[in-house]
Structure formats: C-alpha cells, structure tokens
Amino acid sequence: MKHPTVYLDTNVISAYWYEGDDQTVQTRRVITRDWWREESGLFSLWVSLTTLNELEAGRFRRQADCVRMARRFRRLTITSVARQLAKSLVSLGVVPATKETDALQMAVSAAHEMDYLLTWNYAHLANPVAQKHLEAVCLRFDLRAPLVVSPEPIPQHRLGQQIWRRKP
C-alpha cells in the first residue's frame, strides 16, 4: 500500500528551521521537528515550485537550509486546473486576493489529490471554514480535497492513530 501523501506548505519547512524569538513559532518548530523525526517517514512528502519560490524570496535566517530541504522533495506541477482552482478560491473569498500564493498552495495540493496539506496557516488554510469551502470548490472540479491540517492534528502513529490514505 502506498504511503498517504502530504503536500508541505512553505511555513512547515520554515518552522522546522526557525531560530527567532517569537515563542509561538518556537513552539511550532518543536512540534514540526517532533513530527518530522517521528512521523514524516510514514508519508510521501511533496512540494511545488510555489513552495520553493516562497522560500527563495526575501532574506531570513536559515533560508539556505529551508531551500535545500525543500529541494529534496518531489515536486507537484502547477497545472492549468490548479491555476483555475486557485482563481476560484480567491474569487469566492476562501483566500484573500492578497494571499494568492496561499490559494495556489491549496489548489496544487487539491489538483493532485494529495491526502493532506500540511500547514501552520490557520488564518487562510487550516480551519474548518476554509476546509468546507475547499471541498465545495473541489467538488465542482470533480476533485478530492486534501485534509488541511497542521503537524498537531495529522494522524500520528506514535499516538496509536491509524495512518491512512484518503479514499478517492
């Protein structure tokens, strides 16, 4: 049986390498590293060019480590369906127009029918309202929406939870 698929949002990779003073992000770093060490091997991990472009933009501590890490993963293509899906997510207000790359992250993972989209973005991605709208939009495109989760609620083998692949 294939491993469940996980699309990694940019902020999961950057949280892994975070070295700043923000206590919330420090906590996310610990949780991300724990998940990475204990659970990531049970999943097939993917990124896209959007992930790489976001990590290469600007300048921040440990940027080279983030980019190097992201380049190790297989990449999903940004298809025309993904672009159309992203436009729909923005036009319906699921993701603000100012956050088009968030919509594209969501759309790429959905277009490739990933089992999970792993993110720390609760504002636009990992919340019940966004999940509901993503599922509705995917239904119109005849796609299966990924579950959008952070490293905390994704099923974890070490907690005795079953790691499963979503049904098509």
C-alpha positions in Angstrom: 0.0 0.0 0.0 1.3 3.5 -0.8 2.0 5.9 1.9 -0.5 8.7 2.4 0.5 11.8 0.5 1.4 15.1 2.2 1.9 18.5 0.4 4.2 20.7 2.5 3.3 24.3 2.8 6.2 26.7 2.9 5.7 27.6 6.6 6.1 24.0 7.7 9.6 23.9 6.3 10.5 27.4 7.6 9.1 26.4 11.0 11.5 23.5 11.1 14.5 25.8 10.8 13.1 28.8 12.8 15.6 30.5 15.1 13.8 33.7 16.1 12.4 35.0 19.4 8.7 34.5 18.7 7.5 32.0 21.3 4.6 30.8 19.2 6.8 30.0 16.3 9.4 28.4 18.6 6.6 26.0 19.8 5.7 25.3 16.2 9.4 24.5 15.5 9.4 21.9 18.3 6.1 20.3 17.1 7.3 20.4 13.5 10.6 18.7 14.4 8.9 16.1 16.6 6.5 15.3 13.7 9.4 15.2 11.2 11.5 12.9 13.4 8.7 10.5 14.5 6.1 10.6 11.7 7.2 12.0 8.4 8.7 8.7 7.2 5.1 7.3 7.2 4.1 9.7 4.4 5.0 10.5 0.9 6.1 14.2 1.0 5.7 16.7 -1.8 6.2 20.4 -2.5 5.7 22.6 -5.6 7.5 25.4 -7.3 5.4 27.8 -5.3 6.9 26.4 -2.1 10.4 26.8 -3.5 9.7 30.3 -4.8 8.4 31.5 -1.4 11.4 30.1 0.4 13.8 31.8 -2.0 12.1 35.2 -1.7 13.4 37.8 0.6 16.2 37.1 3.2 15.8 35.3 6.5 17.9 33.2 8.9 18.4 29.6 7.8 17.0 30.4 4.4 19.6 28.2 2.6 18.7 25.3 4.9 15.0 25.8 4.1 15.6 25.8 0.3 17.9 22.8 0.5 15.3 20.9 2.4 12.5 21.8 0.0 14.6 20.8 -3.0 14.9 17.2 -1.6 11.2 16.5 -2.1 9.4 15.6 -5.3 7.6 18.5 -6.9 4.0 18.7 -8.0 3.4 20.7 -11.2 1.3 23.8 -11.2 -1.3 22.6 -13.7 -3.9 24.7 -15.5 -6.5 23.0 -13.3 -4.6 24.2 -10.2 -4.5 27.8 -11.6 -8.2 27.7 -12.2 -8.9 26.3 -8.8 -6.7 29.0 -7.2 -8.6 31.7 -9.0 -11.9 30.2 -7.8 -10.7 30.1 -4.2 -9.8 33.8 -4.4 -12.9 34.9 -6.3 -15.1 33.1 -3.7 -13.3 34.7 -0.9 -11.9 31.5 0.6 -8.5 33.0 0.4 -8.0 36.8 0.2 -6.8 38.2 -3.1 -3.7 39.5 -1.3 -2.7 35.9 -0.5 -2.8 34.3 -3.9 0.1 32.0 -3.1 -1.9 30.5 -0.2 -4.7 29.8 -2.7 -2.1 28.3 -5.1 -0.7 26.0 -2.3 -4.3 24.8 -1.6 -5.1 24.4 -5.3 -1.9 22.5 -6.2 -2.5 20.0 -3.4 -6.1 19.6 -4.4 -5.4 19.3 -8.2 -3.0 16.4 -7.4 -5.5 15.0 -4.9 -3.0 14.9 -2.0 -4.3 13.3 1.1 -3.1 16.1 3.3 -2.0 19.7 3.0 0.3 20.3 6.0 0.5 24.0 7.1 0.7 26.3 10.1 -1.5 28.8 8.3 -4.7 28.8 10.4 -5.9 32.2 9.0 -6.5 31.1 5.4 -5.9 27.4 5.1 -6.1 25.1 8.2 -9.5 26.0 9.6 -13.0 24.4 9.3 -14.5 27.2 7.2 -11.7 27.1 4.6 -11.8 23.2 4.6 -15.6 23.3 3.9 -15.2 25.8 1.0 -12.2 23.9 -0.4 -14.3 20.8 -0.5 -17.2 22.6 -2.2 -14.9 24.1 -4.9 -13.1 20.8 -5.4 -16.5 19.1 -5.9 -17.2 21.5 -8.8 -13.8 20.5 -10.4 -14.5 16.8 -9.7 -11.5 16.6 -7.3 -11.0 15.2 -3.9 -9.9 17.9 -1.5 -7.0 17.2 0.9 -7.4 17.5 4.6 -5.8 20.8 5.6 -4.0 20.3 8.9 -1.1 21.4 11.0 1.5 18.9 12.3 -0.5 18.6 15.5 -3.8 17.0 14.3 -2.4 15.0 11.3 -2.8 11.3 12.3 0.2 10.2 14.3 1.4 6.6 14.6 3.2 7.3 17.9 -0.1 8.2 19.5 -1.7 4.9 18.3 -3.6 6.6 15.5 -4.1 4.8 12.2 -2.2 6.4 9.3 -4.5 6.1 6.3 -4.9 7.1 2.7 -8.0 9.1 1.9 -10.5 7.2 -0.3 -10.9 8.5 -3.8 
